[in-house]
């Protein structure tokens, strides 16, 4: 009863403060705008640059697996069975060294370069997959996936449906470095998962760490549906943790609760998970708010149940704050059936009217 | 004593003036006004005759081309330096080694013609009329940059120069579109659509070929074949490395891209071809880049240092022009050295400017997204940071 009263009181204060409330409260708490910026290592010239800052936090070591080794994100790729891996520059190892050593190990008829043609690469991959072989196509940067958009959406996604399950390209996986790094500008920073999030027939997955990446990638490869696997490029070097040497799977379409909490649910994926974790820690420390952090992992089809169950408990949820296309519009209308769970507090933070039915609070605006 | 001194001085002076006089005398008949050169014949595809095999280079033109090429070379090297000093960040694709292409193309067309190219655009930005200052300031992201500091290395634009395009091959259909506009407006202009050997394998280039040929557009497709698409050599990327034949139904010619006179004549020929209404034409420029694909590519993991050295010593475009001019009395070595000094000074000035000019104000971050909308807000890094978008 007291908890409810306190909670209501907090909400009322929030409401009174208006849309700027949380931010102003933070400012009031003695935090300057600069607290989100990293102590620049580049000197005076770069001090004004607002660099997104976060520290990669490895998950605690999983105990149930066997031998582990210290691996970063680009050492996990190993082809399985009759797999072929292809893409621009994959033969020598790839621009992020994800495929280093594979050509020597598995031969040049299984690991090969393609010319510069994304539409061709994906179309070609669909063709291989339709015959039953496993194809792992690499698109060098997610920003270049758009020439292949037609092949993915119109061919790969609809193959099973339009042939009445006679054919499918389920053994196709498209991997692509994803997300911003700070200096990528227009064409080396994009996060296009939202464009694909509206396309039934494909699966879209974004891991947050090497351990997750290996398990999720292997699940994507084994999954009988075409999958797009976006690898946060900033984590290729930044993220190092213990990863089991033997293959293992992490189920798709399952969100993971990274941190339990009781006041707010924060949902994120990819790089943002680490930012949100820091945000949650900050919120606990500075505002006394207990945040639940969920890593969505699979963007499409996403784990509606877990997210809604947890929102139901905390009654407050954010959306992923990632700049660019990262914000999926699938989110609100799928939550609509659960709208009865939420009381219609109208804290409208200027997003589409779909959101105005829900309580959306972002603590400490993540980068 | 005084007499002796004055005598000695006057002797020295007269000696000096004599020397000067003789030097002037020599100077006035030292240079010829022009010289005729034989240039390499171009390989032709679907063409009965090609560009002429001899050309006349005037002293004036020669000095102009030399200065432009030297400026581009120095500018690229300065950009390399600035990048390593972290004044330029992000991506930087340098075109040193390919100067004859930029300057030769410009020499073959009019300033009213149109040019569009890929991201290796600094040289063409300069020849199309941008100053070194505005190019370097754009690279360092400052207010005085040609795109107001918001475009960077790959997005430089000038009058009749449509960039600077980051996505490989995307400029193909764009160039065909510009050519359509030229034809539609009936102003006898052509469009040079440049792309690289890597981009030649993109589907949209084939689409552009088809549209240009179907509608007889005055579009000159130019493949700058520098033998490597990033780190992949042409043999490993293309089923046919005869890029001048890849237009299939479009006639083509293959040009020595290290000889500026070759490039100039071929461009003139191609421009005349298009202007006479015969439709598109394809030019392959055989050239070479000394730097790697970009500043993050050392450029030696897929080719040997010896190869780079041999091209530098045998076919360097600036060296070739210099030799031609000096051996045919169009200029002297000292004169060209003076031009070098001038160019160096200009580049140093520009670099100094580019390092000290202020960055564009943060308020301008959201401008120019739409056109003539009422100003609206753009969300920044979090919901409470807002930028006004005005255009």
Interface residues (C-beta under 8 A of the other chain):
Chain A: X20 X23 X36 X42 X45 X46 X48 X50 X52 X88 X89 X92 X113 X115 X116 X117 X119 X120 X143 X144 X147 X183 X184 X185 X186 X187 X188 X321 X323 X349 X350 X362 X364 X365 X366 X367
Chain B: X86 X87 X89 X90 X91 X152 X154 X155 X166 X167 X168 X169 X198 X199 X201 X202 X203 X204 X229 X230 X231 X232 X236 X237 X238 X301 X359 X381 X382 X383 X384 X385
